[in-house]
Amino acid sequence: MSDPNPIRTQRDGAVLEVTLDRPKANAIDLKTSRIMGDIFAEFRDDPDLRVALLTAEGEKFFCPGWDLKAAAESDAVDGDYGVGGFGGLQELRDMNKPVIVAVNGIACGGGLELALSGDMILAADHASFALPEIRSGTVADAASVKLPKRIPYHIAMELLLTGRWFDAEEAHRWGLVNEVVSAANLMNRARELAQLIASGPPLVYAAIKEIVRDAEDAKFQDAMNRITQRKLRTVDVLYASEDQLEGARAFAEKRDPVWKGR
């Protein structure tokens, strides 16, 4: 029987730590996905939270993706994943806060797609990755959209078409993960990074994330026009904010800025 509370959360100042905990492998069923969506939506909408850190329990599995046992019993593959789509992040609208993913073990299939939903990925040195959907006669849909935009096209296609496994060092070599650290130091490093980002200007982070999303398929000048004409909500908020003035004042006064998020 699956854990009735498959997700643990912990707040540390402006950082929300989210831990997937579904023995034995941290696979995600419909219920878990909906819970994750609600958690990340609440994080998105809470003005006191600035950074989310997603990881999983144990050292063997980060997440193998979709819970095939649950699917065999009752869960439909096209069922209700919740407000954020699979894993709560992939399709969550207006997620304008940074999300760090700490991969503590195997991340394959939908688990790798979940990691790709983060803004930064740290991996334990024993972590391994794969997109094995091809061997099951199905498609890694989110990875097929995201991976060729994140790493070299031919490498992405190789991984999608063969489903082969690759280790943390190779993931780092292709730029799929930001850092590879020892398993013992993974969470310390992830928390250190989360606190560093949480100390920065939240309105700027929001603008960065919206600009990146908006510009993904746009021509450069079209994207720049939308920014300079303040057609993006987060940019408009930033340019009219106290924080925008605070940054200039702190520089002029040779002191550290105090970000208020307004």
C-alpha positions in Angstrom: 0.0 0.0 0.0 1.3 3.4 -0.9 2.1 6.0 1.8 -1.0 8.0 2.6 1.3 11.1 2.9 3.6 10.7 0.0 5.0 14.3 0.1 6.8 16.0 3.0 7.3 19.7 3.2 9.4 21.9 5.4 9.8 25.7 5.5 13.2 27.3 6.3 12.7 31.0 6.1 11.9 31.8 2.4 12.7 28.3 1.2 10.2 25.5 0.8 11.7 22.0 0.8 9.5 19.4 -0.9 10.4 15.7 -0.5 8.8 12.9 -2.5 8.5 9.9 -0.2 6.7 6.9 -1.7 8.5 3.7 -0.9 9.9 1.7 -2.5 10.9 3.7 -5.6 9.2 7.2 -5.3 7.0 6.5 -8.3 4.2 9.0 -8.9 0.5 8.1 -9.1 -2.4 10.4 -9.8 -3.0 11.2 -6.1 0.6 12.1 -5.5 0.7 14.2 -8.6 -2.3 16.2 -7.5 -0.8 16.7 -4.0 2.4 18.0 -5.6 0.4 20.4 -7.8 -1.4 21.8 -4.9 1.9 22.2 -2.9 3.7 24.0 -5.8 0.7 26.2 -6.5 0.6 27.3 -2.8 4.3 27.9 -3.0 3.8 30.0 -6.1 1.2 32.1 -4.5 2.8 32.6 -1.0 4.6 35.9 -0.9 6.8 34.8 2.0 8.3 31.9 0.0 11.0 32.6 -2.6 12.6 29.3 -3.6 11.5 25.7 -3.7 13.9 22.8 -3.3 12.6 19.4 -4.6 14.2 16.1 -3.7 13.2 12.6 -2.7 13.7 10.2 0.2 16.4 7.6 0.2 19.6 7.1 -1.8 18.5 4.7 -4.6 15.6 6.5 -6.3 14.8 10.1 -7.0 11.8 9.1 -9.1 11.2 6.5 -11.9 8.2 8.4 -13.1 4.7 7.1 -13.6 3.6 4.4 -11.1 2.9 1.5 -13.4 1.4 -0.6 -10.6 -1.2 2.0 -9.9 -1.9 2.3 -13.6 -2.4 -1.4 -13.8 -4.9 -1.3 -11.0 -6.9 1.9 -11.6 -5.0 5.0 -12.6 -5.5 6.0 -16.2 -2.5 7.4 -18.1 -4.7 10.3 -19.2 -6.3 10.8 -15.8 -6.3 13.9 -13.6 -2.7 14.8 -12.8 -3.8 18.0 -11.0 -3.2 21.7 -11.4 0.4 21.4 -12.4 0.3 18.4 -14.6 2.5 15.4 -13.9 4.5 15.9 -10.8 2.9 19.3 -10.1 5.5 21.3 -12.0 5.5 20.5 -15.7 2.4 22.5 -16.6 2.0 24.8 -13.6 1.1 28.3 -15.0 2.9 31.4 -13.9 5.6 29.6 -11.8 7.7 32.7 -11.5 9.9 31.5 -8.6 13.1 29.5 -8.8 12.9 25.8 -8.3 16.0 23.7 -7.5 16.0 20.0 -7.9 18.4 17.7 -5.9 18.5 14.3 -7.7 19.5 11.7 -5.0 19.4 8.6 -7.2 17.8 7.1 -10.2 15.8 9.6 -12.3 14.2 8.0 -15.3 11.2 8.4 -17.5 8.8 10.9 -15.9 11.2 11.3 -13.0 13.8 12.8 -15.4 11.0 14.9 -16.9 10.1 16.1 -13.4 13.8 17.1 -12.8 13.8 19.0 -16.1 10.9 21.1 -14.8 13.3 22.7 -12.3 15.5 25.8 -13.0 18.7 24.2 -11.6 19.6 20.6 -11.1 22.1 19.2 -8.6 22.9 15.5 -8.8 24.5 13.1 -6.3 27.6 11.4 -7.8 25.8 8.0 -7.9 22.7 9.3 -9.7 21.7 7.9 -13.0 19.3 8.9 -15.7 17.4 7.4 -18.6 14.3 7.9 -20.8 13.3 4.2 -21.3 9.8 4.9 -22.7 10.9 3.8 -26.1 11.3 0.2 -24.8 7.7 0.2 -23.5 6.3 1.4 -26.8 5.4 4.8 -25.6 6.8 8.4 -25.9 8.6 10.5 -23.3 6.4 13.5 -24.3 7.7 16.2 -22.0 11.3 15.2 -22.6 10.8 15.2 -26.3 9.8 18.8 -26.0 12.4 20.0 -23.5 15.5 17.9 -23.9 16.5 19.0 -27.5 16.3 22.6 -26.2 18.5 21.9 -23.2 21.4 19.8 -24.6 22.9 19.2 -28.0 20.2 18.0 -30.4 21.9 14.8 -31.5 22.6 13.8 -27.9 19.0 14.5 -26.9 17.8 12.4 -29.9 20.2 9.6 -29.0 18.8 9.4 -25.4 15.2 9.6 -26.6 15.6 7.0 -29.4 17.7 4.5 -27.5 16.5 4.9 -23.9 20.1 4.2 -22.7 21.3 5.0 -19.2 23.8 7.7 -18.5 25.5 8.7 -15.2 25.7 12.0 -13.4 29.1 13.0 -14.9 27.7 12.6 -18.4 24.6 14.6 -17.5 26.9 17.3 -16.2 29.1 17.2 -19.3 26.1 17.8 -21.5 24.8 20.6 -19.3 21.8 18.7 -18.0 22.8 19.2 -14.4 24.6 22.2 -12.8 26.7 20.3 -10.3 27.6 16.8 -9.3 28.3 16.4 -5.6 28.8 13.5 -3.2 25.7 11.9 -1.9 26.6 12.9 1.7 26.8 16.6 0.6 23.9 16.8 -1.8 21.3 18.3 0.5 23.8 20.6 2.2 24.8 22.0 -1.1 21.2 22.3 -2.4 20.2 24.1 0.8 23.2 26.4 0.6 22.2 27.3 -3.0 18.5 27.7 -2.1 19.4 30.2 0.7 21.7 32.1 -1.6 19.0 32.6 -4.2 16.4 33.3 -1.5 18.5 36.2 -0.4 18.2 37.8 -3.8 15.6 40.1 -5.5 12.4 38.1 -5.9 10.8 40.5 -8.4 13.9 40.2 -10.6 13.7 36.4 -10.5 10.0 36.5 -11.5 10.8 38.8 -14.4 13.7 36.5 -15.5 11.4 33.4 -15.5 8.6 35.1 -17.4 11.0 36.6 -20.0 12.6 33.2 -20.6 9.2 31.5 -21.1 7.9 34.3 -23.3 11.0 34.5 -25.4 11.5 30.7 -25.9 10.0 30.7 -29.5 10.1 34.4 -30.2 12.4 36.4 -32.4 15.0 38.5 -30.5 13.6 41.9 -31.4 10.0 40.8 -30.7 11.0 39.6 -27.3 12.9 42.8 -26.5 10.0 44.9 -27.6 7.7 43.1 -25.3 10.1 43.7 -22.4 10.8 47.4 -23.1 7.1 48.1 -23.7 6.4 46.5 -20.4 3.9 44.0 -21.9 5.0 41.3 -19.4 3.3 41.6 -16.0 6.4 40.7 -14.0 8.5 43.2 -15.8 5.9 46.0 -15.4 5.7 45.2 -11.7 9.5 45.2 -11.3 10.0 48.6 -13.1 7.5 50.3 -10.9 8.7 48.6 -7.6 10.4 49.8 -4.5 13.0 47.1 -5.0 14.0 48.7 -8.3 14.8 51.9 -6.5 16.4 50.0 -3.6 18.9 48.4 -5.9 20.1 51.8 -7.2 20.2 53.4 -3.7 22.1 50.5 -2.2 24.7 50.7 -5.0 25.1 54.5 -4.5 25.3 54.1 -0.7 27.8 51.2 -1.0 25.6 48.9 1.1 23.8 45.6 0.7 20.3 46.0 -0.7 17.3 45.0 1.4 14.8 43.3 -0.9 11.1 43.5 0.0 9.5 42.0 -3.0 7.4 45.1 -3.7 
